């Protein structure tokens, strides 16, 4: 995959931005690929928006933007997906909002790493894995194929750049890979959640989220604020579209 990372803000110097993207590309090729057999070339570009829609980068299979939420005029607006579909010609996309990262004390490079790895794992945000139901839920459920959500808040350094850890195939009880549930080897059961993480599962045509013990109400509120551009919300919208329509 050719993945464009577009810096649409003047807050992050381009040299700092490019160093972070280089570290994440190293993570993709040296850490993520051996576990998930997926890799990418990351292309960092400076892309001032100046109030306009971002152009498509030639040859890009996907795009992730770095900027403030105010740089995206549709944040929180129903129909934002339509804007981005038109903007990106329906190629996979992601966002890292610097102001939201700062508010909740998350390092933006870690959040960018998180978005890159999850986009590579499931570009269309559509895959699920059948697994045992969480506590107090009966039967089998379908876990969304998000590779960094369960380990949110767990990070490490590559060339002095903070990056996100990620789950391994063992987390979804899949064969192959390292057999570990997460790259850092932290305590985490299959289909479980780390203290700062969360996961989403689907059952009966509905999506449900489980949060780790250290996730705060403010963090949950931030996720709701950004719901129209989050991958998990795109999954919810897919479920809604799949429901049979009432006929008159």
Backbone as CSV, one residue per row, in Angstrom:
resi,resn,N_x,N_y,N_z,CA_x,CA_y,CA_z,C_x,C_y,C_z
1,UNK,0.843,-1.190,0.000,0.000,0.000,0.000,0.876,1.236,0.000
2,UNK,0.487,2.234,-0.787,1.110,3.552,-0.750,0.220,4.466,0.074
3,UNK,0.716,4.874,1.227,-0.081,5.637,2.181,0.467,7.046,2.300
4,UNK,-0.339,8.032,1.957,0.044,9.434,2.099,-0.330,9.924,3.490
5,UNK,0.626,10.563,4.167,0.373,11.211,5.449,0.487,12.712,5.205
6,UNK,-0.625,13.423,5.333,-0.680,14.829,4.944,-0.702,15.733,6.168
7,UNK,0.309,16.579,6.299,0.388,17.563,7.372,-0.324,18.828,6.912
8,UNK,-1.519,19.067,7.444,-2.319,20.204,6.994,-2.237,21.384,7.967
9,UNK,-1.289,21.351,8.895,-1.167,22.389,9.900,0.241,22.962,9.909
10,UNK,0.374,24.204,10.395,1.693,24.810,10.569,2.234,24.559,11.974
11,UNK,1.432,23.910,12.825,1.848,23.686,14.219,3.027,22.731,14.335
12,UNK,3.061,21.731,13.458,4.125,20.728,13.502,5.110,21.014,12.379
13,UNK,6.352,21.383,12.715,7.344,21.633,11.665,7.495,20.419,10.757
14,UNK,7.716,20.664,9.486,7.771,19.561,8.537,8.885,18.576,8.863
15,UNK,10.004,19.069,9.394,11.105,18.162,9.742,10.709,17.213,10.867
16,UNK,9.974,17.722,11.858,9.485,16.897,12.964,8.457,15.895,12.448
17,UNK,7.580,16.381,11.600,6.554,15.536,10.996,7.187,14.405,10.199
18,UNK,8.160,14.708,9.371,8.787,13.689,8.530,9.554,12.674,9.371
19,UNK,10.162,13.117,10.466,10.863,12.177,11.352,9.880,11.209,11.992
20,UNK,8.705,11.711,12.378,7.684,10.840,12.974,7.179,9.829,11.947
21,UNK,6.923,10.275,10.731,6.438,9.372,9.691,7.495,8.307,9.380
22,UNK,8.777,8.695,9.358,9.847,7.728,9.106,9.889,6.659,10.192
23,UNK,9.703,7.066,11.450,9.701,6.096,12.553,8.518,5.147,12.435
24,UNK,7.351,5.682,12.057,6.162,4.836,11.919,6.321,3.881,10.737
25,UNK,6.956,4.348,9.667,7.209,3.443,8.537,8.130,2.300,8.969
26,UNK,9.128,2.609,9.797,9.996,1.556,10.335,9.184,0.576,11.180
27,UNK,8.274,1.108,11.991,7.404,0.236,12.788,6.594,-0.689,11.886
28,UNK,6.018,-0.116,10.823,5.203,-0.907,9.904,6.017,-2.054,9.304
29,UNK,7.209,-1.754,8.842,7.992,-2.737,8.091,8.749,-3.722,8.981
30,UNK,9.160,-3.286,10.173,9.979,-4.145,11.018,9.211,-4.811,12.157
31,UNK,8.122,-4.216,12.614,7.375,-4.761,13.748,6.002,-5.296,13.344
32,UNK,5.277,-4.505,12.559,3.901,-4.866,12.198,3.858,-5.939,11.110
33,UNK,4.683,-5.798,10.096,4.665,-6.751,8.980,4.920,-8.199,9.409
34,UNK,5.909,-8.490,10.268,6.123,-9.889,10.646,4.920,-10.528,11.332
35,UNK,4.104,-9.723,11.998,2.935,-10.258,12.697,1.731,-10.376,11.763
36,UNK,1.513,-9.360,10.941,0.268,-9.290,10.160,0.461,-9.425,8.656
37,UNK,1.693,-9.519,8.207,1.988,-9.721,6.782,1.388,-8.616,5.905
38,UNK,1.377,-7.402,6.440,0.897,-6.228,5.717,1.945,-5.125,5.879
39,UNK,2.275,-4.464,4.771,3.262,-3.399,4.861,2.829,-2.234,3.988
40,UNK,3.605,-1.146,4.038,3.249,0.048,3.271,4.456,0.956,3.146
41,UNK,4.443,1.764,2.101,5.351,2.894,1.973,4.588,4.135,2.398
42,UNK,5.163,4.900,3.324,4.506,6.097,3.848,5.123,7.336,3.210
43,UNK,4.288,8.182,2.663,4.739,9.375,1.953,4.288,10.625,2.698
44,UNK,5.193,11.291,3.437,4.800,12.506,4.168,4.768,13.712,3.233
45,UNK,3.680,14.465,3.285,3.565,15.665,2.446,3.033,16.822,3.278
46,UNK,3.461,18.035,2.948,2.892,19.252,3.517,1.717,19.651,2.637
47,UNK,0.566,19.884,3.257,-0.642,20.112,2.469,-1.502,21.188,3.126
48,UNK,-1.093,22.453,3.061,-1.933,23.522,3.629,-3.293,23.550,2.946
49,UNK,-4.358,23.555,3.742,-5.699,23.512,3.163,-6.191,24.888,2.740
50,UNK,-5.879,25.911,3.549,-6.332,27.269,3.239,-7.833,27.324,2.984
51,UNK,-8.576,26.562,3.804,-10.030,26.576,3.703,-10.587,25.749,2.566
52,UNK,-9.732,25.025,1.850,-10.192,24.248,0.709,-10.138,22.754,1.019
53,UNK,-10.758,21.948,0.179,-10.661,20.500,0.300,-9.255,20.052,-0.097
54,UNK,-8.777,19.006,0.575,-7.447,18.485,0.254,-7.492,17.731,-1.070
55,UNK,-6.520,17.979,-1.951,-6.502,17.232,-3.211,-6.036,15.790,-2.988
56,UNK,-6.364,14.932,-3.907,-5.903,13.552,-3.853,-4.438,13.495,-4.245
57,UNK,-3.647,12.772,-3.484,-2.246,12.603,-3.825,-2.106,11.509,-4.883
58,UNK,-1.402,11.797,-5.939,-1.255,10.841,-7.036,-0.631,9.544,-6.531
59,UNK,-1.252,8.434,-6.844,-0.714,7.131,-6.483,-1.013,6.679,-5.076
60,UNK,-1.743,7.484,-4.306,-2.042,7.114,-2.922,-3.165,6.090,-2.875
61,UNK,-2.962,5.037,-2.073,-4.020,4.058,-1.823,-4.879,4.470,-0.648
62,UNK,-4.358,5.356,0.198,-5.080,5.836,1.372,-4.415,7.126,1.833
63,UNK,-5.142,7.911,2.643,-4.631,9.186,3.140,-4.968,9.313,4.618
64,UNK,-4.014,9.809,5.404,-4.272,10.189,6.786,-3.835,11.635,6.952
65,UNK,-4.724,12.456,7.536,-4.469,13.881,7.724,-4.052,14.165,9.169
66,UNK,-3.139,15.122,9.324,-2.726,15.596,10.642,-3.031,17.080,10.729
67,UNK,-3.890,17.461,11.682,-4.233,18.864,11.851,-5.192,19.032,13.012
68,UNK,-5.652,20.244,13.246,-6.651,20.497,14.279,-8.034,20.094,13.790
69,UNK,-8.930,19.853,14.741,-10.297,19.545,14.343,-10.914,20.711,13.572
70,UNK,-10.454,21.937,13.848,-10.981,23.095,13.124,-10.544,23.105,11.663
71,UNK,-9.511,22.326,11.336,-9.089,22.212,9.942,-10.060,21.369,9.125
72,UNK,-10.908,20.645,9.823,-11.915,19.819,9.151,-13.275,20.462,9.427
73,UNK,-13.827,21.204,8.501,-15.059,21.953,8.766,-16.275,21.074,8.996
74,UNK,-16.182,19.775,8.750,-17.364,18.918,8.884,-17.357,18.111,10.170
75,UNK,-16.385,18.319,11.057,-16.313,17.489,12.258,-17.593,17.627,13.076
76,UNK,-18.132,16.486,13.460,-19.328,16.476,14.273,-20.597,16.742,13.495
77,UNK,-20.490,16.911,12.191,-21.661,17.213,11.376,-22.125,15.946,10.679
78,UNK,-23.399,15.621,10.831,-23.930,14.459,10.137,-23.763,14.672,8.643
79,UNK,-23.244,13.670,7.965,-22.970,13.808,6.548,-21.506,14.062,6.266
80,UNK,-20.673,14.078,7.325,-19.244,14.305,7.131,-18.642,13.254,6.216
81,UNK,-19.157,12.029,6.301,-18.622,10.972,5.463,-18.823,11.294,3.992
82,UNK,-19.925,11.947,3.664,-20.156,12.334,2.284,-19.104,13.313,1.804
83,UNK,-18.751,14.258,2.669,-17.699,15.220,2.345,-16.391,14.499,2.088
84,UNK,-16.050,13.588,2.985,-14.770,12.920,2.844,-14.763,11.928,1.690
85,UNK,-15.909,11.311,1.424,-15.977,10.417,0.276,-15.730,11.210,-1.007
86,UNK,-16.329,12.399,-1.076,-16.119,13.235,-2.256,-14.685,13.748,-2.304
87,UNK,-14.175,14.109,-1.128,-12.835,14.657,-1.048,-11.789,13.621,-1.443
88,UNK,-11.977,12.393,-0.994,-10.975,11.353,-1.192,-11.320,10.369,-2.287
89,UNK,-12.424,10.616,-2.995,-12.853,9.721,-4.065,-12.971,8.279,-3.556
90,UNK,-13.477,8.175,-2.307,-13.804,6.894,-1.677,-12.592,6.023,-1.352
91,UNK,-11.390,6.590,-1.306,-10.254,5.805,-0.839,-10.240,5.860,0.685
92,UNK,-9.656,4.849,1.345,-9.612,4.863,2.811,-8.899,6.108,3.341
93,UNK,-9.338,6.594,4.503,-8.766,7.804,5.068,-8.784,7.731,6.585
94,UNK,-8.032,8.614,7.189,-8.035,8.732,8.643,-7.669,10.153,9.036
95,UNK,-7.837,10.483,10.318,-7.523,11.812,10.839,-6.809,11.680,12.171
96,UNK,-5.894,12.588,12.420,-5.310,12.776,13.745,-5.490,14.248,14.078
97,UNK,-6.267,14.538,15.127,-6.562,15.913,15.511,-5.634,16.342,16.643
98,UNK,-4.780,17.319,16.356,-3.783,17.762,17.322,-4.417,18.352,18.573
99,UNK,-5.499,19.113,18.420,-6.122,19.743,19.581,-6.754,18.712,20.505
100,UNK,-7.333,17.658,19.916,-7.929,16.605,20.746,-6.825,15.811,21.448
101,UNK,-5.727,15.536,20.734,-4.596,14.844,21.359,-4.067,15.639,22.544
102,UNK,-3.906,16.952,22.365,-3.367,17.794,23.434,-4.310,17.848,24.627
103,UNK,-5.602,17.943,24.347,-6.581,18.048,25.427,-6.554,16.816,26.319
104,UNK,-6.373,15.657,25.692,-6.410,14.416,26.468,-5.025,13.820,26.677
105,UNK,-4.002,14.674,26.491,-2.621,14.327,26.819,-2.158,13.058,26.089
106,UNK,-2.515,12.972,24.814,-2.053,11.875,23.973,-1.017,12.432,22.988
107,UNK,0.107,11.771,22.861,1.149,12.208,21.938,0.670,11.979,20.506
108,UNK,0.723,13.025,19.685,0.122,12.911,18.351,0.781,11.847,17.492
109,UNK,2.089,11.635,17.659,2.756,10.602,16.858,2.259,9.209,17.221
110,UNK,1.893,9.027,18.495,1.334,7.748,18.936,-0.047,7.538,18.307
111,UNK,-0.832,8.605,18.294,-2.151,8.516,17.678,-2.029,8.280,16.174
112,UNK,-1.060,8.925,15.535,-0.832,8.702,14.108,-0.426,7.264,13.841
113,UNK,0.461,6.728,14.660,0.852,5.321,14.537,-0.363,4.423,14.662
114,UNK,-1.211,4.687,15.641,-2.450,3.939,15.865,-3.299,3.925,14.588
115,UNK,-3.513,5.102,14.002,-4.360,5.200,12.816,-3.734,4.503,11.612
116,UNK,-2.433,4.623,11.453,-1.748,3.966,10.330,-1.902,2.452,10.424
117,UNK,-1.625,1.889,11.585,-1.668,0.438,11.737,-3.082,-0.108,11.556
118,UNK,-4.072,0.602,12.096,-5.441,0.118,11.948,-5.931,0.238,10.512
119,UNK,-5.516,1.280,9.825,-5.903,1.408,8.427,-5.285,0.277,7.604
120,UNK,-4.030,-0.059,7.883,-3.384,-1.141,7.149,-4.041,-2.485,7.443
121,UNK,-4.455,-2.692,8.682,-5.070,-3.961,9.055,-6.421,-4.175,8.403
122,UNK,-7.180,-3.100,8.251,-8.533,-3.202,7.695,-8.890,-1.862,7.046
123,UNK,-8.448,-1.630,5.806,-8.612,-0.313,5.188,-10.047,0.172,5.122
124,UNK,-10.993,-0.726,4.900,-12.380,-0.321,4.721,-13.199,-0.354,6.011
125,UNK,-12.547,-0.656,7.143,-13.234,-0.704,8.438,-14.476,-1.582,8.360
126,UNK,-14.311,-2.796,7.858,-15.459,-3.682,7.662,-15.268,-5.087,8.231
127,UNK,-14.040,-5.461,8.575,-13.770,-6.839,9.004,-14.135,-7.061,10.467
128,UNK,-14.591,-8.262,10.780,-14.864,-8.677,12.158,-14.317,-10.085,12.361
129,UNK,-14.168,-10.465,13.632,-13.719,-11.809,13.998,-14.687,-12.362,15.030
130,UNK,-15.229,-13.549,14.775,-16.130,-14.181,15.739,-15.357,-14.603,16.976
131,UNK,-15.945,-14.356,18.150,-15.268,-14.720,19.379,-16.242,-14.872,20.529
132,UNK,-15.743,-15.306,21.674,-16.609,-15.466,22.841,-17.147,-14.134,23.325
133,UNK,-18.349,-14.132,23.817,-18.982,-12.897,24.272,-18.307,-12.373,25.533
134,UNK,-18.292,-11.055,25.723,-17.792,-10.477,26.974,-18.651,-10.932,28.156
135,UNK,-18.184,-10.643,29.348,-18.900,-11.015,30.564,-20.311,-10.454,30.554
136,UNK,-21.246,-11.260,31.001,-22.665,-10.904,31.107,-23.371,-10.776,29.755
137,UNK,-22.702,-11.248,28.687,-23.322,-11.294,27.369,-23.295,-12.737,26.910
138,UNK,-24.371,-13.225,26.358,-24.446,-14.630,25.977,-24.098,-14.843,24.512
139,UNK,-23.650,-16.049,24.206,-23.443,-16.449,22.823,-22.155,-15.931,22.215
140,UNK,-22.085,-16.042,20.898,-20.938,-15.580,20.126,-21.191,-14.159,19.626
141,UNK,-20.142,-13.354,19.629,-20.251,-11.993,19.113,-19.174,-11.801,18.054
142,UNK,-19.201,-10.639,17.400,-18.238,-10.347,16.346,-17.430,-9.113,16.736
143,UNK,-16.121,-9.335,16.913,-15.230,-8.267,17.339,-14.726,-7.497,16.122
144,UNK,-14.836,-6.167,16.182,-14.325,-5.355,15.087,-12.808,-5.499,15.002
145,UNK,-12.312,-5.547,13.780,-10.894,-5.819,13.528,-10.097,-4.523,13.647
146,UNK,-9.998,-4.031,14.880,-9.226,-2.834,15.190,-7.997,-3.276,15.975
147,UNK,-6.821,-2.983,15.456,-5.600,-3.595,15.965,-4.885,-2.792,17.041
148,UNK,-5.349,-1.585,17.336,-4.715,-0.783,18.382,-5.677,-0.354,19.484
149,UNK,-6.971,-0.401,19.226,-7.938,0.023,20.237,-7.782,-0.723,21.564
150,UNK,-7.641,-2.059,21.566,-7.558,-2.762,22.856,-6.328,-2.377,23.675
151,UNK,-5.271,-1.882,23.007,-4.038,-1.510,23.708,-3.827,0.007,23.732
152,UNK,-4.895,0.758,23.535,-4.812,2.222,23.591,-4.129,2.641,24.893
153,UNK,-3.193,3.577,24.785,-2.477,4.052,25.967,-1.161,3.347,26.218
154,UNK,-0.915,2.244,25.533,0.361,1.529,25.652,1.242,1.924,24.471
155,UNK,2.433,2.384,24.738,3.273,2.971,23.701,4.728,2.587,23.896
156,UNK,5.546,2.847,22.870,6.985,2.635,22.980,7.691,3.582,22.016
157,UNK,9.027,3.605,22.043,9.805,4.539,21.245,10.489,3.863,20.068
158,UNK,10.487,4.544,18.933,11.312,4.184,17.782,12.036,5.452,17.358
159,UNK,13.353,5.454,17.457,14.154,6.635,17.111,13.636,7.887,17.827
160,UNK,13.307,7.726,19.112,12.812,8.807,19.975,11.443,9.349,19.562
161,UNK,10.728,8.596,18.758,9.358,8.938,18.390,8.409,7.984,19.099
162,UNK,7.387,8.518,19.769,6.426,7.686,20.485,5.458,7.060,19.482
163,UNK,5.324,5.733,19.539,4.397,5.014,18.663,3.485,4.130,19.507
164,UNK,2.389,3.720,18.899,1.406,2.884,19.577,1.782,1.414,19.452
165,UNK,1.557,0.644,20.504,1.665,-0.794,20.345,0.388,-1.306,19.676
166,UNK,0.334,-2.598,19.385,-0.786,-3.166,18.639,-0.984,-4.614,19.062
167,UNK,-2.159,-5.134,18.793,-2.433,-6.519,19.152,-1.848,-7.452,18.101
168,UNK,-1.592,-8.696,18.524,-1.115,-9.727,17.620,-2.245,-10.667,17.249
169,UNK,-1.917,-11.636,16.399,-2.938,-12.587,15.971,-3.509,-13.363,17.153
170,UNK,-2.690,-13.568,18.188,-3.158,-14.282,19.364,-4.320,-13.590,20.052
171,UNK,-4.426,-12.270,19.879,-5.537,-11.546,20.509,-6.869,-12.025,19.961
172,UNK,-6.932,-12.279,18.670,-8.166,-12.736,18.034,-8.221,-14.260,17.925
173,UNK,-7.320,-14.944,18.649,-7.250,-16.410,18.616,-7.033,-16.919,17.194
174,UNK,-6.230,-16.184,16.421,-5.885,-16.582,15.062,-4.538,-17.301,15.072
175,UNK,-4.343,-18.205,14.155,-3.078,-18.930,14.071,-2.024,-18.083,13.372
176,UNK,-0.760,-18.412,13.607,0.335,-17.711,12.964,0.828,-16.540,13.784
177,UNK,1.773,-15.825,13.194,2.340,-14.681,13.894,3.175,-15.113,15.083
178,UNK,3.340,-14.205,16.019,4.161,-14.467,17.199,3.452,-15.331,18.233
179,UNK,2.120,-15.397,18.132,1.336,-16.099,19.151,0.997,-15.213,20.335
180,UNK,1.595,-14.007,20.392,1.327,-13.094,21.503,0.037,-12.319,21.245
181,UNK,-0.581,-11.850,22.315,-1.788,-11.033,22.152,-1.451,-9.578,21.835
182,UNK,-0.208,-9.152,22.107,0.170,-7.778,21.782,1.678,-7.688,21.622
183,UNK,2.119,-6.697,20.843,3.520,-6.605,20.458,4.451,-6.494,21.661
184,UNK,4.079,-5.726,22.672,4.952,-5.511,23.824,4.916,-6.655,24.832
185,UNK,4.027,-7.609,24.626,3.932,-8.721,25.559,3.334,-8.342,26.897
186,UNK,2.501,-7.319,26.923,1.838,-6.896,28.152,0.713,-7.859,28.510
187,UNK,0.279,-7.818,29.756,-0.793,-8.707,30.191,-2.084,-8.349,29.465
188,UNK,-2.573,-9.240,28.656,-3.795,-9.013,27.885,-4.331,-10.354,27.408
189,UNK,-5.547,-10.683,27.811,-6.176,-11.927,27.378,-6.724,-11.761,25.963
190,UNK,-6.888,-12.870,25.276,-7.542,-12.830,23.970,-8.930,-12.213,24.119
191,UNK,-9.276,-11.322,23.221,-10.560,-10.615,23.221,-10.754,-9.770,24.487
192,UNK,-9.647,-9.402,25.130,-9.718,-8.584,26.340,-9.389,-7.129,26.051
193,UNK,-9.080,-6.376,27.100,-8.808,-4.959,26.935,-7.787,-4.526,27.977
194,UNK,-6.844,-3.675,27.565,-5.879,-3.089,28.473,-6.549,-1.942,29.253
195,UNK,-5.947,-1.501,30.369,-6.601,-0.482,31.205,-6.991,0.791,30.464
196,UNK,-6.181,1.235,29.500,-6.504,2.451,28.779,-7.170,2.225,27.437
197,UNK,-7.511,0.972,27.159,-8.030,0.632,25.848,-9.532,0.416,25.806
198,UNK,-9.997,-0.037,24.671,-11.417,-0.326,24.483,-11.549,-1.235,23.267
199,UNK,-12.678,-1.856,23.126,-12.962,-2.590,21.895,-14.447,-2.481,21.591
200,UNK,-14.755,-2.753,20.357,-16.146,-2.723,19.922,-16.518,-4.089,19.374
201,UNK,-17.688,-4.575,19.779,-18.171,-5.840,19.230,-19.581,-5.644,18.692
202,UNK,-19.971,-6.542,17.817,-21.283,-6.468,17.176,-22.095,-7.706,17.527
203,UNK,-23.358,-7.481,17.818,-24.267,-8.578,18.134,-25.691,-8.134,17.825
204,UNK,-26.403,-8.971,17.108,-27.794,-8.664,16.802,-27.987,-7.399,16.006
205,UNK,-27.020,-7.069,15.153,-27.157,-5.877,14.337,-26.845,-4.580,15.058
206,UNK,-26.275,-4.674,16.262,-25.927,-3.479,17.036,-24.459,-3.535,17.444
207,UNK,-23.851,-2.370,17.630,-22.466,-2.273,18.071,-22.411,-1.873,19.541
208,UNK,-21.472,-2.459,20.269,-21.311,-2.187,21.698,-19.828,-1.977,21.988
209,UNK,-19.516,-1.065,22.915,-18.130,-0.809,23.277,-17.871,-1.178,24.730
210,UNK,-16.685,-1.736,24.959,-16.206,-2.059,26.295,-14.931,-1.259,26.531
211,UNK,-14.860,-0.535,27.658,-13.718,0.322,27.957,-12.889,-0.258,29.101
212,UNK,-11.575,-0.001,29.041,-10.678,-0.418,30.101,-10.905,0.369,31.379
213,UNK,-10.310,-0.104,32.468,-10.580,0.452,33.791,-10.082,1.879,33.967
214,UNK,-9.137,2.325,33.152,-8.577,3.668,33.318,-9.113,4.679,32.299
215,UNK,-10.024,4.277,31.471,-10.604,5.200,30.491,-11.555,6.148,31.213
216,UNK,-11.359,7.448,31.016,-12.151,8.440,31.731,-13.400,8.842,30.946
217,UNK,-14.315,9.479,31.669,-15.530,9.973,31.019,-15.196,11.012,29.950
218,UNK,-14.154,11.828,30.192,-13.747,12.828,29.207,-13.229,12.169,27.936
219,UNK,-12.502,11.077,28.078,-11.995,10.371,26.900,-13.145,9.764,26.095
220,UNK,-14.115,9.227,26.790,-15.286,8.677,26.097,-16.029,9.794,25.380
221,UNK,-16.131,10.963,26.034,-16.803,12.104,25.416,-16.072,12.558,24.164
222,UNK,-14.730,12.506,24.191,-13.952,12.896,23.012,-14.231,11.965,21.851
223,UNK,-14.333,10.676,22.146,-14.638,9.716,21.081,-16.011,9.985,20.475
224,UNK,-16.965,10.362,21.325,-18.298,10.669,20.812,-18.268,11.930,19.962
225,UNK,-17.475,12.907,20.372,-17.374,14.143,19.608,-16.852,13.883,18.205
226,UNK,-15.941,12.942,18.102,-15.320,12.649,16.814,-15.996,11.507,16.084
227,UNK,-17.180,11.102,16.525,-17.745,9.850,16.035,-17.969,9.824,14.535
228,UNK,-18.298,10.956,13.933,-18.616,10.933,12.512,-17.408,10.663,11.623
229,UNK,-16.187,10.786,12.184,-15.006,10.490,11.383,-14.206,9.319,11.949
230,UNK,-14.716,8.648,12.966,-14.004,7.511,13.549,-14.346,6.228,12.816
231,UNK,-13.388,5.340,12.788,-13.584,4.054,12.111,-14.717,3.260,12.758
232,UNK,-14.783,3.272,14.094,-15.833,2.505,14.760,-17.217,3.004,14.378
233,UNK,-17.343,4.316,14.194,-18.647,4.841,13.811,-18.991,4.454,12.375
234,UNK,-17.995,4.336,11.536,-18.258,3.870,10.169,-18.804,2.441,10.193
235,UNK,-18.316,1.660,11.143,-18.828,0.293,11.285,-20.295,0.327,11.730
236,UNK,-20.614,1.231,12.643,-21.999,1.361,13.102,-22.901,1.739,11.930
237,UNK,-22.438,2.655,11.114,-23.228,3.068,9.959,-23.419,1.909,8.978
238,UNK,-22.401,1.057,8.853,-22.543,-0.134,8.000,-23.650,-1.030,8.528
239,UNK,-23.709,-1.214,9.847,-24.764,-2.035,10.440,-26.135,-1.438,10.167
240,UNK,-26.217,-0.117,10.285,-27.502,0.551,10.042,-27.952,0.363,8.595
241,UNK,-27.017,0.467,7.669,-27.368,0.300,6.265,-27.808,-1.127,5.949
242,UNK,-27.278,-2.098,6.723,-27.590,-3.504,6.462,-28.955,-3.924,6.994
243,UNK,-29.553,-3.083,7.859,-30.849,-3.452,8.431,-31.934,-3.383,7.363
244,UNK,-32.879,-4.341,7.371,-33.949,-4.307,6.380,-34.816,-3.072,6.561
245,UNK,-35.225,-2.479,5.462,-36.066,-1.293,5.512,-37.534,-1.694,5.588
246,UNK,-38.287,-0.928,6.343,-39.737,-1.179,6.419,-40.406,-0.818,5.103
247,UNK,-41.189,-1.729,4.615,-41.908,-1.472,3.368,-43.327,-0.992,3.654
248,UNK,-43.745,-0.014,2.917,-45.102,0.516,3.086,-46.055,-0.152,2.129
